[in-house]
Amino acid sequence: MAPIIEIKNLTKTYGSGTHALDHVNLNIEKGEIIALLGPNGAGKTTLISAICGMIKISSGTVTVGGFDVEKEPRKARAQIGLVPQEIALDIFETVWNSVRLTRGLFGRKPDDAYLEEVLKSLSLWDKKDAKNMALSGGMKRRVMIAKALSHQPKVLFLDEPTAGVDVALRRDMWDVVRKLRDSGVTIILTTHYIEEAEEMADRIGVINGGKILLVENTATLMQSFGRKTLKLSLVEPLAELPASLSDYDLQRSQDGLTLTYTYDTRAERSGITRMIADLAAASISVRDLESHQSSLEDVFLTLVEETA
Ligand SMILES: Nc1ncnc2c1ncn2[C@@H]1O[C@H](COP(=O)(O)OP(=O)(O)OP(=O)(O)O)[C@@H](O)[C@H]1O
């Protein structure tokens, strides 16, 4: 199946001379949740703006649902629902009128049955006659999503969906997003929260300095980087590793006082018990142990530092 969004060699240079996007290539598949992760100023908002046809592209192409965002902007935009970072609602309007009006703005015929379905899926149905101003912050965010879905888009952009939201509400929002994905909507979210990307996304794209540094299946990413290290501080410096320990992934520090053992957290056995027994058998005494789990955060920081 053709990707729902195809981005080829996308470059955006602002009038100020800032290269906000630098030859970005990315395909987004129908029905996935992809998280774009990057530090401030990485280019995430610019990328979303380019896909939504809100800024002029410097070079390259973007298609959404097969429509080129520059050649057929209205058709391309009609495929997209955008939930911006800031809550922007008419506080005197009711929830129901808000979603109906937004649907109308996209030139779609009224379809109350569809809008009812959207409000129900967001647990907003019992609030449909409430004025926006009477809603909690979490509910207001849901109304923003309902509005973005009102014209039946195929793709939903969530720009920092849980910024400044407490942990309980964040989890709530994750459930809502998963439900939407299950209903067939493709979801692209930007986030600063690594945990959010790890928890929610089928794929993670890391962006920095206007470049996509990596796009990887979340599970694969965690697997390839989900390694643990165990640091063993030795009582006596070790001149060299005895042959009896050569089967282990052990690194000796230059001063010979530390051994670092690396193992896969997903393996059935870590091999630690046997390794420690073999150390003892080789008369190597351990003073202290310290373990460290490499996380997506490490991956992210390494990638971002390398390109800084
Ligand atoms: N309208 C603009 N005019 C000039 N430069 C801009 C404009 N918008 C963004 N930039 C610059 O482009 C670069 C990318 O910004 P962008 O807003 O896309 O990053 P971001 O990843 O969304 O950051 P944040 O996480 O802070 O929202 C930054 O250097 C920013 O200063």
The ligand as an SDF file (V2000), in Angstrom:
LIG
                    3D

 31 33  0  0  0  0  0  0  0  0999 V2000
    8.7520   31.7820   11.0550 N   0  0  0  0  0  0  0  0  0  0  0  0
   10.0460   31.5730   11.2470 C   0  0  0  0  0  0  0  0  0  0  0  0
   10.9650   32.4230   10.7710 N   0  0  0  0  0  0  0  0  0  0  0  0
   12.2800   32.2080   10.9460 C   0  0  0  0  0  0  0  0  0  0  0  0
   12.8000   31.1380   11.5830 N   0  0  0  0  0  0  0  0  0  0  0  0
   11.9430   30.2450   12.0810 C   0  0  0  0  0  0  0  0  0  0  0  0
   10.5190   30.4030   11.9420 C   0  0  0  0  0  0  0  0  0  0  0  0
    9.9080   29.3540   12.5480 N   0  0  0  0  0  0  0  0  0  0  0  0
   10.9010   28.5770   13.0340 C   0  0  0  0  0  0  0  0  0  0  0  0
   12.1160   29.0980   12.7590 N   0  0  0  0  0  0  0  0  0  0  0  0
   13.4360   28.5030   13.0970 C   0  0  0  0  0  0  0  0  0  0  0  0
   13.5070   27.2380   12.4740 O   0  0  0  0  0  0  0  0  0  0  0  0
   14.1230   26.2750   13.3370 C   0  0  0  0  0  0  0  0  0  0  0  0
   13.1700   25.1110   13.5850 C   0  0  0  0  0  0  0  0  0  0  0  0
   12.0730   25.5730   14.3660 O   0  0  0  0  0  0  0  0  0  0  0  0
   10.7820   24.6930   14.7050 P   0  0  0  0  0  0  0  0  0  0  0  0
    9.7930   25.6090   15.3500 O   0  0  0  0  0  0  0  0  0  0  0  0
   10.3690   23.9630   13.5050 O   0  0  0  0  0  0  0  0  0  0  0  0
   11.3780   23.6740   15.7970 O   0  0  0  0  0  0  0  0  0  0  0  0
   10.6170   22.6880   16.7860 P   0  0  0  0  0  0  0  0  0  0  0  0
   11.3450   21.3920   16.6730 O   0  0  0  0  0  0  0  0  0  0  0  0
    9.1770   22.6950   16.5130 O   0  0  0  0  0  0  0  0  0  0  0  0
   10.9000   23.3510   18.1940 O   0  0  0  0  0  0  0  0  0  0  0  0
    9.9830   23.3250   19.5460 P   0  0  0  0  0  0  0  0  0  0  0  0
   10.1640   21.9600   20.1150 O   0  0  0  0  0  0  0  0  0  0  0  0
   10.6460   24.3790   20.3630 O   0  0  0  0  0  0  0  0  0  0  0  0
    8.5790   23.6520   19.1700 O   0  0  0  0  0  0  0  0  0  0  0  0
   14.5030   27.0390   14.5950 C   0  0  0  0  0  0  0  0  0  0  0  0
   15.8620   27.4450   14.4680 O   0  0  0  0  0  0  0  0  0  0  0  0
   13.5810   28.2450   14.5870 C   0  0  0  0  0  0  0  0  0  0  0  0
   14.1810   29.3430   15.2470 O   0  0  0  0  0  0  0  0  0  0  0  0
  1  2  1  0
  2  3  1  0
  2  7  2  0
  3  4  2  0
  4  5  1  0
  5  6  2  0
  6  7  1  0
  6 10  1  0
  7  8  1  0
  8  9  2  0
  9 10  1  0
 10 11  1  0
 11 12  1  0
 11 30  1  0
 12 13  1  0
 13 14  1  0
 13 28  1  0
 14 15  1  0
 15 16  1  0
 16 17  2  0
 16 18  1  0
 16 19  1  0
 19 20  1  0
 20 21  2  0
 20 22  1  0
 20 23  1  0
 23 24  1  0
 24 25  2  0
 24 26  1  0
 24 27  1  0
 28 29  1  0
 28 30  1  0
 30 31  1  0
M  END
$$$$
